[in-house]
């Protein structure tokens, strides 16, 4: 094979690939299609060969926009530019999405009041950023015997943050710890 025929096959392959299940150019095998022109004008129902000829004359691609319609809707557009626009819109949508993270604050049952205040301030900062906070009271060794008598620490913690937080998940014993989840008050 000479380099010209290799380039031709590469061109055909490049022009006929599907991305996100959109059919383009020679992949469109329907007998009739509804065609939309370059500027968005309706060109009517015609055979796919005629539509392909019009696309080639305009030196653009024929893209099947709505494959489930009767007859399928095709549009004459620059496929590379169309793909780029779709990717850009998708990226913009992702930017506007806010992912809520779950931050964790760990404490022990014999925590001092200054340490507790520091943990409260950190929790407030997390909540202001829109994150949820999992407050965990961890027990070690003999502290396990007094697990239920230490539950008041979590209750006091939630009560002191009542102006900015609401309890989303009540305190619950999970193995060697008691945990609850706080969310920002709306």
C-alpha positions in Angstrom: 0.0 0.0 0.0 1.3 3.4 -0.8 1.1 6.4 1.6 -1.8 8.0 -0.2 -4.1 5.0 0.3 -3.0 4.7 4.0 -3.9 8.4 4.4 -7.2 7.8 2.7 -8.1 4.9 5.1 -7.0 6.9 8.1 -9.2 9.8 6.8 -12.1 7.5 6.4 -11.6 6.0 9.9 -11.2 9.4 11.5 -14.3 10.8 9.8 -16.5 7.7 10.6 -15.8 7.1 14.3 -18.6 7.4 16.8 -18.2 9.3 20.0 -21.0 9.2 22.6 -23.0 7.0 20.2 -23.6 9.8 17.6 -23.4 8.5 14.0 -21.6 10.6 11.5 -21.2 10.6 7.7 -21.1 7.1 6.1 -22.3 5.5 9.3 -25.8 6.9 8.7 -27.6 4.0 6.9 -31.2 5.2 7.1 -33.3 5.5 4.0 -34.7 8.9 4.8 -33.6 11.6 7.2 -34.9 15.0 8.3 -32.1 17.4 7.5 -31.1 20.6 9.3 -28.8 22.9 7.5 -25.6 24.7 8.6 -27.5 27.8 9.9 -30.2 25.8 11.6 -32.7 26.0 8.8 -35.0 23.0 8.0 -34.1 21.5 4.7 -36.8 18.8 4.8 -36.9 15.1 4.5 -34.5 13.5 2.0 -32.5 10.4 1.4 -29.3 10.0 3.4 -27.2 10.0 0.2 -28.6 13.5 -0.8 -27.9 14.7 2.8 -24.4 13.4 2.6 -23.8 15.1 -0.7 -25.0 18.4 0.8 -22.6 18.0 3.7 -19.7 17.2 1.4 -20.5 20.3 -0.7 -20.4 22.4 2.5 -17.2 20.6 3.5 -18.7 19.6 6.8 -20.0 16.5 8.5 -23.4 14.9 8.6 -24.3 14.1 12.2 -27.3 12.1 13.4 -28.6 14.3 16.2 -31.9 12.5 17.1 -31.7 8.8 16.1 -35.0 7.8 17.7 -37.2 10.3 15.8 -39.2 9.2 12.8 -37.4 9.9 10.4 -34.1 10.4 12.2 -32.9 14.0 12.5 -29.5 14.8 11.0 -27.6 18.1 11.0 -24.8 19.5 8.8 -22.1 20.7 11.2 -18.3 20.6 11.9 -18.1 17.5 14.0 -14.8 18.4 15.7 -16.3 21.8 16.8 -19.5 20.1 17.9 -17.6 17.6 20.1 -15.5 20.5 21.6 -18.7 22.4 22.5 -20.2 19.4 24.2 -17.0 18.8 26.2 -16.9 22.4 27.2 -20.6 22.4 28.4 -19.9 19.2 30.3 -16.9 20.8 32.0 -18.9 23.9 32.9 -21.7 21.8 34.4 -19.1 20.0 36.6 -17.7 23.3 37.8 -21.1 24.4 39.0 -21.6 21.1 40.9 -20.8 21.2 44.6 -19.5 18.0 46.1 -20.2 17.6 49.8 -17.4 16.1 51.7 -17.7 14.3 55.0 -15.0 15.6 57.4 -14.3 13.8 60.6 -13.5 15.3 64.1 -12.2 12.8 66.6 -12.3 13.2 70.3 -11.6 11.1 73.4 -14.0 10.9 76.4 -11.6 12.7 78.7 -11.2 15.8 76.5 -10.5 19.2 78.1 -12.8 22.2 77.6 -10.1 24.1 75.6 -9.6 21.2 73.3 -13.3 20.8 72.9 -13.6 24.5 71.9 -10.8 24.0 69.3 -12.7 21.1 67.8 -15.9 23.2 67.8 -14.2 26.0 65.9 -12.8 23.5 63.3 -16.3 22.0 63.0 -17.8 25.4 62.4 -15.3 26.1 59.6 -16.1 22.8 57.9 -19.8 23.5 58.1 -19.4 27.0 56.7 -17.7 25.5 53.7 -20.7 23.3 53.1 -19.3 20.0 54.2 -20.8 17.5 56.6 -19.0 16.6 59.8 -18.8 13.2 61.4 -18.0 13.7 65.1 -16.4 10.6 66.6 -15.9 9.9 70.3 -13.2 7.1 70.5 -12.7 4.8 73.5 -9.6 2.9 74.5 -9.0 0.2 77.1 -10.9 0.8 80.3 -12.8 3.8 78.8 -15.0 1.1 77.1 -16.7 0.3 80.4 -18.0 3.9 80.7 -19.1 4.3 77.1 -22.7 5.3 77.7 -21.9 7.7 80.5 -19.7 9.7 78.0 -22.4 10.1 75.5 -23.3 13.5 77.0 -20.1 14.9 75.4 -21.5 14.5 71.9 -24.9 15.9 73.1 -23.2 19.0 74.6 -21.1 19.3 71.4 -24.2 19.3 69.2 -26.1 21.6 71.5 -23.3 24.2 71.5 -23.3 24.1 67.7 -27.1 24.3 67.4 -27.0 27.8 65.9 -25.0 26.6 62.8 -25.5 22.9 62.7 -28.3 20.3 62.8 -27.9 16.6 63.7 -28.3 14.6 60.5 -27.5 11.3 62.1 -28.0 10.8 65.8 -25.2 9.5 68.0 -24.7 5.7 67.5 -22.3 3.1 69.0 -20.0 1.7 66.3 -17.5 -0.7 67.8 -15.1 1.2 70.0 -16.6 4.6 69.2 -19.8 6.6 69.2 -20.3 8.9 66.2 -22.9 11.3 64.8 -23.1 13.4 61.7 -23.7 17.1 61.7 -24.9 19.1 58.7 -25.1 22.9 58.0 -28.3 24.5 59.2 -30.3 25.8 56.3 
